[in-house]
Structures are given as C-alpha cells and as structure tokens.
Amino acid sequence: MKRRVKKPTVAEGSKYLAACRDEPCYLRVPGICRRNPNDETVVPCHENSLAAGKGMGLKSNHARTVPGCFWCHSWLDQGSATREKKQVTFSQAFLEWAPIRARKMGITEEAECSQ
C-alpha cells in the first residue's frame, strides 16, 4: 500500500504568506515596478514553474513565494515576457528574500533544507 503524501495545512502555508506582510517588492521588474517603499499592493507572489509544484489550476508551494507589488505580480502571472525571463527574475528575488524570511520566521538552515 502506498502512503499518501502529507498535504500542507492552511496554518503551515499561512506563515509563509504572513511573512510577506509589510515588506517592499522584491521582484523589482525594470520599467514595471514603482518601487514605493510603503506600497500597500504588495502580496505574496508564487513561483510559476512546474518544479515548484505549479500546474493547471494549482498554485506552487507557499514556501516558494516572494513579496511583490501589484504591477510586478501582474507581470509575473500575465506579462508578455518569456518564461525564462520571469524565472530568472523570480529566482533572483527569492535568493534575496529567503534569508530575510527565514530570520522573520525564526527558521534555521536545517529546517529550510528539509522542505
């Protein structure tokens, strides 16, 4: 008998989303982002790759989010840029955001690697 993969609970996912609150936009897409430090449109932006668990009608894991403003989020999800350009932009933002999020959430490197 196969064991079912444990799905993350709402509480487990919401801690990653809550970490994005009151943060600036990390995507900072040139020519798109308004770079307002007090931007109230900043929301968690999910990675849009298959490797992150994204699929038709599915969002990727909440652990693969970065804070992004309305304009950058729209560019990431519906913009006309290539998939590669979007992936590079997201990856750069995630590399910058991950250690800050970990400090905010009190996550150690060992716990982060096991996810």
Residue pairs with C-beta under 8 A, 6 or more apart in sequence:
8 61
8 62
12 62
13 61
13 62
14 62
15 105
16 44
16 62
16 63
16 65
16 101
16 105
17 44
17 62
17 65
19 101
19 104
19 105
20 42
20 43
20 44
20 65
20 66
20 67
20 101
23 42
23 67
23 100
24 35
24 37
24 39
24 42
24 67
25 33
25 35
25 39
25 42
25 67
25 68
25 69
25 72
26 66
26 67
26 68
26 93
26 94
26 96
26 97
27 33
27 45
27 66
27 68
27 69
27 72
27 73
27 75
27 76
27 89
27 90
27 93
28 35
28 72
28 93
29 71
29 72
29 75
29 76
29 89
32 71
32 72
32 75
32 79
33 69
33 71
33 72
34 69
34 71
36 69
39 69
41 69
41 70
41 71
42 67
42 68
42 69
43 67
43 68
43 70
43 73
44 62
44 65
44 66
44 67
44 68
45 65
45 66
45 67
45 68
45 72
45 73
45 76
45 77
45 90
46 52
46 54
46 59
46 60
46 62
46 64
46 65
47 54
47 60
47 64
47 65
47 90
47 94
48 54
48 60
48 76
48 77
48 86
48 87
48 90
49 60
49 87
49 90
52 60
52 61
52 64
53 59
53 60
53 61
53 64
54 60
61 115
63 115
64 94
66 90
66 93
66 94
66 97
67 97
68 76
68 93
75 81
75 86
76 86
76 89
76 90
79 86
81 89
98 112
101 107
102 108
102 109
102 112
